[in-house]
Amino acid sequence: MKYHIFIGSTLDDLKSERKELVRIVMELGHIPVMADYLDSSAKNASGLLQKIIEECDYFIALVAHKYKSTGGEILPLIAECSAAANKGIPVLALVIDEKARWKPVKREKDAAPVRKLNEFKNKLRNLSGMSGSCESWLNTPDLCQKTQTLLIQQMCVNAQSGWVKSDCTIKPAVANELSRLSCENTVLRRRVFDDESKLADKLHDDQKHVLKMLALNKVPLSFYYASGENWENTRQLRAVRIFKLLVPELSLGKSTSEISRFLGTVLNPDLGKALRKDYPTPSNTVKKIMMDFEALNLVRCVNGREVKAGEEIWEISDYGKELYSVYRVRQLEKVLIKK
């Protein structure tokens, strides 16, 4: 069974997303239909488009933040959706989430088209609620995943007449079994997706918790100068600052003594005094810092090369890299917010 699936949207701002939806439809083994290649200037263009829509089995309505094309024409998707709804064709609405990142040039600026676009989105949600489904999307991967899920669900619970080759017709019993298996597959896919979402949420919560611990805990760090006879200039440093400094250094692995020298060089509060060469910061403090990071699964102790007896080689872990990425993204986003 093959279905004709119409893909409607604004054309100017969603070209790449439409291509992805065409790919999804074809990978599911069905036939994508679009109005892109029709000659809109032809006398019978509107009638032909309506006939094409009426012969489709499902209608995908893809909406972002544009109501008019660059030429100023009113969103053609409104008329296309009406044609589908009037024939009882299930409408699958995919409306962009308001939290999604989107280029300003792809947004309506004037109040009137923004208001009309919002009215259309609400109408679309109501329309899809009666005859199909509606989902919001944040980015292209999210759009593709939700489109595939909606299509599979609709094909199970709201099967249409579709199209088959004349030599490929199947008995009703076989069709019923295939439909049952397809529904079962959809349920399993949904369970897998829900489980993955729960894991992702848990990981996100864990990352926030670890970053909070690093931000709240402080480490006393002293310095030993070449001309001195004891530890000096003890400073209370937040663990998150030390972690931020060490991540790039630990990508290739560093020994305890190398970490001590690095922290001494970077954090020395008295640049007018030279630090001693070996362990300018206390070895026991450095080891405690690294063991705390290891307990949080941020680093690991490895044997990668020859070092002095009793020394360890420390390397950033995969989780440490991921946490550092989360931290850096937060810092970069703060700069955007301030601007």
N, C-alpha and C positions, 0 to 999 in steps of 0.2 A: 504494500500500500504506500503510495506516494501522495503527499499533500502539496498543493500550491499555497505558498505562504507569502502574502504581500507585506513588504517592508516600506512603511511610510514614515517620513520625518521632514524636518526642514533640511534643505539641501546644502546650504552654505556652510553651516557650522558643524555638521555631523557626517562629513564624507567618509572619514576614516572609520568611524564607528559603524556606518552602514556596511562598509566592506567586511568588517568583522562579523556582522550579523548574516551577511550572505554566506560567509564561510561556515558559520555555525549551522545554518539551514542545510547547506550542501553536505556537510559532514554527517548530519543526521539522516541523509539519504532522501531529502525532499527538494522541492523546486522553489527557489526564491523568485519573487516577482516584484518589479519596481517600475515607477513611472519615469525614471531618469531618461530613458531613450525614446520616449514618445515626443512627437513634434507638437508642442503646445500651441503653435500658431495655426495648426490645421483646423478646418471648420468643424470636423467631427471629433476633435481631440477629447472634449469632456465626455461625450457619449461613449467613446472607445475606452477611456479610462474607467468609467463606471462599469462597463461590461466586464472588463478585466478583473476589477475588484469583486464583482458579484460572482465570478467563477472561481474565486479563491476559497480555500477552506479555513484559513486563519488570517488575521490581520494584526501585524505588529506596529504599534504606534510609538515611535521614539521621539522624545521631547527633551530639549535642554532649555536654553535661555533666549531663544530667538523667536520672534513672532512674524517678522517680515524678512524677505530675502534682501540681498544687496540691491536688487532692482526696485525694491519697495513693494513687491507683491505681497498680499495677505497670505498667511500660512496655508498652503494647499492641503495640509494634513487635516484641517477641519472638515473640508468637503469630503475627503477620502474616508475619514472615520464615519461620517454620516451615511455614506453609501454602504459601508460595511455593516453598520448597525441596522440599517433599514432592511437588509437581507438576512439578518440574524446570524451574521458571521462573527464568531468569537473575536473580541478585541483584546489583545494582550498589550497593556500599556506599560511602557518603561520610561518613567519620568525621573529626570536627574534630581539627585538629593541636593537640598539647599546647602549642605555642608561640603559638597564636592568642590575641589579646586577647578577654577574655570577662568580662561583668559577674558579680561575685560572687553576686548574687541568682539568677543562672541556673545555679549550680553546686550539686551535692549537697554537703552539709556533713558528714553522718554517715558514719562509716567503712564501715558495712555496705552501704548503697546504692552507695557509691563502688566498693567491691570487686566487687559484683555487676555494676555498669555496665562496669567494666574487663573482667570475664569475658565479658560479652556482646559487647563490642567485639572481643575476640580471637576469639570464636566467629564473629562476623560476618565478620572478615577471612578466616578459614579457609573459611567457607561461600562467600563471594564468589570466593575463589581457585579453588574447584571448578567453580562454575557461572556466574560473572560476572566482575566486576572490583571493585577497591577503591582509593580515593584518599583522601588527607587534604586538608583545606582550611583556609585561614587566615581568609578573610573572604568576604563575599557575592559580589564579582566573581570571586574565585578559585573559589568553589563553582559559579557559573554556567558558567564556562569548562570546568571539569573534568566537570561533569554533561553538558554538550553533547558533549564529546570521548568520554566513556564510552559514551553512547547511540549515537553514530555508529559507534564501533568495534564495539559489540555487534550493531548492525543489519547490519554487514558480515560479521563472522566468525561470528555466532551468530544468523542470521536466524530469526525465528519465523513462524508461519502468518499472523498479522496479519489485516487486514480490508480488503476493497475493495468498492466499489459493484458491483452485479451487471452494470452496463453498462460497467464500467471494467476488466474482466479483460484481462490482456495475455498475449501468447504467451511461452512459456518462453525463447525466444531473446532477446526484448526484456528480460525480467526479469533474465536472466543478464548482459546488457550493462549494465543499470542498476546491478546489484550490483557489477560490475567497476568502473564509473565511481565509484560511491560509495566503494569501498575505496581507489581511487586518490586521491579527494578527501580522504579521511581521512589518508592518508600525507602528502599535500602540506600539509594543515593542521598535522600534527604537526611537519613540517620547519620550517614558518614559526614555530610556537610555540617550537621548540627554538632557532632562530636568534634570536628576540626575547629568549629567556631568556639566551642567551650574551651578547647585546649589553647587556642590563640588568646582568648580572654584571660585565662589563668596565667599564661606566660606574660601577658601585658601587666597584670596585677603584680606578679612576682618581680618584674623589672622595676616597677615604680617603688615597690617595697625596698629592694636592694639599693636603688639610687637614694632613697630617703635615709637609709642607714648610713650610707657613705657620706651624705651631706651633714648628718647630725654628729657623727663620731669624729673626734679630733685625735691627732697623733703628735706627741711631743718629739721634736727633732732638734738635736744639738749639733754643733759644728766644732771640728778640731783643726786649728790653724797651724801652719808650718812653724810659726814663731811662738806658738802657745805651749802650755804645759798641762792643759786640762780642757774639758768640753766647755764651750761658750755659746752665747746667743741662742738659748733654747727657745724654739718657736712652737706654738700650737697650730697645726695645719689640719685642715679638713681632709678626711680620707678621700673624698671625691676629687679633690685637687691633685693629690698624689696619683690616684688612679688615672686621671686624665693625662697627666704628664708621662706616665709609664707606658701606656698602651702602644704608641708608635715605637718605643724603644724595645718592647718585648715581642714584637712581631717576628724577630729572628732569634730571640732568646738572649738573656743577659745573666751573668753570674751575680752572686750576692755582692761581691766587691765592686763590680761594674755599676750595679744599681746604686751602691753607696756613693761612688764618685759622681755619678750622673745627678743624683739628688743634691749632693753638696754643691756642684757647679751651678745648677739651675736655681736652687733656693737659698744660696749664700746671702745673708742679709748685710754683710760687710764686704763689699767688693774691693775695698782697699787692702784687704789682708788675704794672702794666698793660703789656700787650704793644703793640708798635708796630702801626700799622694795616696797612701793606703788608708782606706776607711775614714774619709773625712766626716762621715756621719756614722753613728754607732751600728756595728754589725748586728747586735741583738735587736735593735729597733727595726732595722731593715728586714731581718728575718721575721719579726713579729708582723710587720706590715704585709709581707708576702704570704705568710701563713694565714692571716686573716682573709686576704684576697682569695687564697686557695680554698678556704672554708666556704666562701661564697661562690665557688666555682668560676671565678674570674681569671685565674691563672693556674698553671700546672707546673710541677717540678719535673724536669726532664734531664736526661743524660745525652747531650748532643755533641759535646766536644771536650777536649782535655782542659781541666781547670785545676786549681790548687786543691790539695787534699782537704776534705771537709767543706768545700764550697758546693753550692747548688746552682743549677741553671734553671731560670724561670722563664716561662713562655706564656703569652696571652692565650686563653682558651677560646673556643668558638663562641661560647656564651658571653665571655668577656668582650669579644669583638662586637657581638650583637648589642650588648648593653651600651657599649661606647657609641655605637651608631645611633641608638635611641637618645642618648645624652646629647650628642652633637646636633641632631635634628631639632631637639628642643631649644638648644642655644641659638641655632640659626633662625628658628621661628620667632624667638623673642625679638631678634633684630627687625624682622618684618613687621611685627606688631608695633614696635616703637615708631617705625616710619609711617 
